[in-house]
Amino acid sequence: LKCQCRWSTAMKSLVFAALLAVPAAWGPSKFVPVDAIFVDSDGLPSSVSSLLESHVSIYNSRTGKGGMCTKSSMVGCSAGKATAKVSFEINNSAGKEGFELRSSELDHVVSAADASGAMQGFLAWVRQVRWSAKQTQVPTEWTASHTSDKELWGVRGHQYSSAPHAQMFRTVDEMKAYTLEQAAFGTNQIEMAHISSRSSSVDNLIQFSSVMKDTGMNASLWISGNTLASFDLDKLFKDMKQLDSIFMPGGDGGTLNITAAKNARKSCRKYHAGCTMWISLQELSADDMEKIIKDLGTSEWKDNVDGIVYGPHVRVPLTEFVQMIPEGFPIRQYPDICHIAGAQFALNFLSHVWAFTHQRQAVAPSPQFMDNIVRLRANGSTPTIGVGAYSEGVGDDWNKAVWSGVALQPYRTVKDIVADYARYYFGSDLEESAAGLIFGLE
């Protein structure tokens, strides 16, 4: 049977309008026009001030109009202009990543308990700024708050590919800019993946670690047990500015070796206190999986493995997996969010023409599909510490935003987050159209 269904323009408009016709309960409802925005980092540590300046630079570059300034760069904030001021208070009890926002006309205050809350509060405020070629508007008569106990999980990570890839970065500056944009939607960990002796030079890995440190991200490496021997680990880890974790996959492109894991963890901890080792049980037979789970109870494995990763090609569902792993091992999810066919989360009803011409990897935003998965995977029956999602490029950029954004602020709808994304990248004039296109592609 063959069925061709054609939507009229009017029908599409009605559907998109219905999808977007949900009030943003958390976001502001009133705005005032301004000529410029001054970000005053007085009272914050120098590292945070530097990070704020990077985000200001990204804002000015993204909008193409400038107008956001700091003390070190007052371009666009000349006297006599209507300038909104964003200031910071480090004096409340909101906890890690928690904040309170208070906006009134030209005065905007981010109150937080620490630097992480100050950054999250500032980025939450920036996502609400309505910019366009003609005018910039900032929230007014608005208060909002966030605490970490409202988050679905604390680790919200994604991967970059070290292998030569058409969808990855050509320069270090591109990597830094994209990382800052990931942070804007709640991401706090980046993992360099597909590391091999052929595609991953020591210099590239050192550059990656420097970018993570400069952008306030946790840094992780995906590296197979049989690849570790290709590197002088002591030299590599000593030269890396930051390294928080290592992930050794047990399949799906990697091999698991407890001796290699032990040596890598020991070497990493010489230079990066608290560096952790994570392993996965992918593509294992039932017998091999059972053996490793038993091995986790021995001192050799307990002392050298800090956590377990659940990814594609694990032979049991996540709900069963969390029950099988011995106590004391946190579990991190490793979902494949970049492939659309022949994948862990293959798209339903995918056009056979699209699947044939684009195959597994295409720009295919899936806001409602991914939102459902995130919320189901955090419903209490699958207790995990968070996510380090599989990726091979930037074609899944929207999916990254929803996995991080929903996990950070689950009390907001996916429609709110789509609107933030559209406003952030396309401006307020195109917000509704861009959001409609994202839902329309799905």
Residue pairs with C-beta under 8 A, 6 or more apart in sequence:
7 15
12 440
15 439
16 432
16 435
16 436
16 439
16 440
19 415
19 435
19 436
19 439
20 415
20 418
20 419
20 432
20 435
20 436
20 439
22 413
22 415
22 416
23 29
24 412
24 416
24 419
25 412
26 144
26 409
26 411
26 412
26 416
27 128
27 139
27 144
27 412
27 416
28 103
28 128
28 139
28 140
28 141
28 142
28 144
29 142
30 139
30 140
30 141
30 142
31 130
31 137
31 138
31 139
31 140
32 105
32 106
32 137
32 138
32 140
33 82
33 135
33 136
33 137
34 82
34 83
34 84
34 106
34 136
34 137
34 138
35 67
35 81
35 82
35 83
35 136
36 67
36 68
36 69
36 76
36 77
36 78
36 81
36 82
36 83
36 84
36 136
37 67
37 68
37 69
37 77
37 83
37 84
37 85
37 86
37 129
37 136
37 138
38 68
38 69
38 70
38 74
38 77
38 83
38 84
38 85
38 86
39 52
39 56
39 68
39 69
39 70
39 86
39 122
40 70
40 71
40 85
40 86
40 87
40 88
41 48
41 49
41 52
41 53
41 70
41 71
41 88
42 87
42 88
43 88
43 89
43 90
44 52
44 88
44 90
44 115
44 118
45 115
47 115
47 216
48 115
48 118
48 119
49 70
50 214
51 119
51 214
51 215
51 216
52 70
52 119
52 122
53 70
53 72
53 73
54 176
54 180
54 214
54 215
55 122
55 123
55 126
55 180
55 183
55 184
56 68
56 69
56 70
56 73
58 177
58 180
58 181
58 184
59 68
59 126
60 66
60 67
60 68
60 76
61 177
62 181
62 424
62 425
63 131
63 427
64 133
65 131
65 133
65 136
66 75
66 76
67 76
67 77
67 136
68 76
69 75
69 76
69 77
77 83
82 106
83 106
84 106
84 107
84 108
84 138
85 106
85 107
85 108
86 108
86 109
86 110
86 122
86 125
87 107
87 108
87 109
87 110
88 109
88 110
88 111
88 112
88 118
88 122
89 109
89 110
89 111
89 112
90 112
90 113
90 114
90 115
90 118
91 111
91 113
92 98
92 100
92 111
92 112
92 113
93 113
94 100
94 111
94 112
94 113
94 117
94 145
94 146
94 147
95 113
95 117
95 147
95 148
95 149
96 113
96 114
96 116
96 117
96 148
97 116
97 117
97 120
97 146
97 148
97 151
97 154
98 112
98 113
98 117
98 120
98 145
98 146
98 147
98 148
99 110
99 111
99 112
99 117
99 118
99 120
99 121
99 124
99 145
99 146
100 110
100 111
100 112
100 121
100 143
100 144
100 145
101 108
101 109
101 110
101 111
101 121
101 124
101 125
101 142
101 143
101 144
101 145
102 108
102 109
102 111
102 142
102 143
103 109
103 125
103 138
103 139
103 140
103 141
103 142
103 143
104 140
104 141
105 140
108 125
108 138
108 139
110 118
110 121
110 122
110 125
111 121
112 118
112 120
112 121
119 183
119 216
120 146
120 186
120 408
121 146
123 183
123 184
124 144
124 146
125 139
126 184
126 424
127 184
127 185
127 420
127 423
127 424
128 138
128 139
128 420
128 423
129 136
129 137
129 138
129 139
129 423
130 136
130 137
130 138
130 423
130 427
130 428
130 431
131 137
131 427
131 428
132 427
132 428
132 429
133 427
133 429
134 429
137 428
146 409
148 154
150 409
150 410
150 411
151 407
151 408
151 409
151 410
152 374
152 375
152 378
152 406
152 407
152 408
152 410
153 378
153 384
153 385
153 386
153 387
153 407
154 188
154 385
154 386
155 188
155 189
155 218
155 332
155 385
155 386
155 387
155 388
156 186
156 187
156 188
156 189
156 386
156 387
156 403
156 404
156 407
156 408
157 187
157 188
157 189
157 190
157 191
157 218
157 220
157 386
157 387
157 388
157 389
158 182
158 187
158 189
158 190
158 191
158 388
158 389
158 391
158 400
158 403
158 404
159 190
159 191
159 192
159 193
159 222
159 388
159 389
159 390
159 391
159 392
160 168
160 169
160 175
160 190
160 191
160 192
160 193
160 208
160 391
161 167
161 168
161 192
161 193
161 194
161 391
161 392
161 393
162 192
162 193
162 194
162 195
162 196
162 199
162 200
162 204
162 205
162 208
163 194
163 196
163 199
163 200
164 199
165 392
165 393
166 393
167 361
167 392
167 393
167 394
167 395
168 392
168 393
168 394
169 175
169 178
172 207
172 211
175 207
175 208
175 211
176 211
176 214
176 215
178 394
179 190
179 211
179 212
179 215
179 217
180 215
182 190
182 217
182 400
182 404
183 215
183 216
183 217
184 424
185 400
185 401
185 404
185 405
185 408
185 417
185 420
185 421
185 424
186 404
186 405
186 407
186 408
186 409
187 217
187 400
187 404
188 216
188 217
188 218
189 217
189 218
189 219
189 220
189 244
189 386
189 388
190 212
190 217
190 218
190 219
190 220
191 219
191 220
191 221
191 222
191 245
191 247
191 388
192 200
192 205
192 208
192 219
192 220
192 221
192 222
193 222
193 390
193 391
194 200
194 222
194 253
194 392
195 205
195 221
195 222
195 223
195 224
195 227
196 224
196 227
196 230
197 227
197 230
197 231
202 231
202 232
202 235
202 236
202 239
205 221
205 236
205 240
206 236
206 239
206 240
206 241
208 219
209 219
209 240
209 241
209 242
209 243
210 241
210 242
211 217
212 218
212 219
212 241
212 242
213 219
213 241
213 242
218 244
218 245
219 240
219 242
219 243
219 244
219 245
220 243
220 244
220 245
220 246
220 247
220 388
221 243
221 245
221 246
221 247
222 247
222 249
222 254
223 246
223 247
223 248
223 254
223 264
224 248
224 249
224 253
224 254
224 255
225 248
225 254
225 255
225 256
225 257
225 260
225 261
226 255
226 257
226 260
227 254
228 248
228 257
228 260
228 263
228 264
229 260
233 263
233 264
233 267
233 268
234 267
234 270
237 243
237 267
237 268
237 270
237 271
237 272
237 275
238 270
238 271
240 271
240 272
242 272
243 268
243 271
243 272
243 275
244 272
244 274
244 275
244 276
245 275
245 276
245 277
245 278
245 306
246 261
246 264
246 265
246 268
246 275
246 276
246 277
246 278
247 278
247 279
247 280
247 309
247 334
247 388
248 254
248 256
248 257
248 260
248 261
248 264
248 277
248 278
248 279
248 280
249 255
249 256
249 279
249 280
249 282
249 309
249 311
250 256
250 279
250 280
250 281
250 282
250 283
250 284
250 292
251 280
251 281
251 282
251 283
251 284
251 313
252 280
252 282
252 283
252 311
252 312
252 313
254 280
254 282
256 279
256 280
256 292
258 295
258 300
258 301
258 304
258 305
261 277
261 279
261 304
261 305
262 300
262 304
264 277
265 275
265 276
265 277
265 304
265 306
268 275
268 277
269 275
276 306
276 307
277 304
277 305
277 306
277 307
278 305
278 306
278 307
278 308
278 309
278 332
279 305
279 308
279 309
280 308
280 309
280 310
280 311
280 314
280 334
281 289
281 292
281 293
281 308
281 314
282 311
282 312
282 313
282 314
283 313
284 292
284 314
284 315
286 315
289 315
293 324
293 325
293 326
295 301
296 302
296 305
296 308
296 325
296 326
296 329
297 326
302 328
305 329
306 329
306 330
307 329
307 330
307 331
307 332
307 385
308 325
308 329
308 330
308 331
308 332
309 331
309 332
309 333
309 334
309 388
310 318
310 321
310 322
310 331
310 332
310 333
310 334
310 384
311 333
311 334
311 335
311 336
311 390
312 334
312 335
312 336
312 343
312 344
312 390
314 321
316 324
318 333
318 377
318 382
318 384
319 381
319 382
321 331
322 331
322 382
322 383
322 384
325 331
330 384
330 385
331 383
331 384
331 385
332 384
332 385
332 386
332 387
332 388
333 377
333 384
333 386
333 387
333 388
333 389
334 387
334 388
334 389
334 390
335 344
335 345
335 373
335 377
335 387
335 389
335 390
335 403
336 343
336 344
336 345
336 389
336 390
337 345
337 370
337 389
337 390
337 391
337 396
337 399
337 400
337 403
338 361
338 390
338 391
338 392
338 393
338 395
338 396
338 399
339 345
339 346
339 360
339 361
340 346
340 347
340 350
340 355
340 358
340 360
340 361
340 362
340 364
341 347
341 350
341 355
341 359
341 360
342 360
343 360
345 369
345 370
345 373
347 364
347 366
347 369
348 369
354 362
361 392
361 393
361 395
362 395
363 395
364 395
364 396
364 441
364 442
365 398
365 399
365 438
365 441
365 442
366 398
366 399
366 442
367 398
367 402
367 414
367 417
367 418
367 438
367 439
367 442
368 414
368 439
368 442
369 442
370 399
370 402
370 403
370 414
371 402
371 406
371 414
374 402
374 403
374 406
374 407
375 406
375 410
377 384
378 384
378 407
378 410
386 407
387 403
387 407
389 399
389 400
389 403
391 400
398 421
398 438
401 417
401 421
402 414
402 417
405 412
405 417
405 420
405 421
406 412
406 414
406 417
409 417
415 435
418 435
418 438
418 439
419 431
419 435
421 435
421 438
422 430
422 431
422 432
422 433
422 434
422 435
422 438
423 431
425 434
426 433
426 434
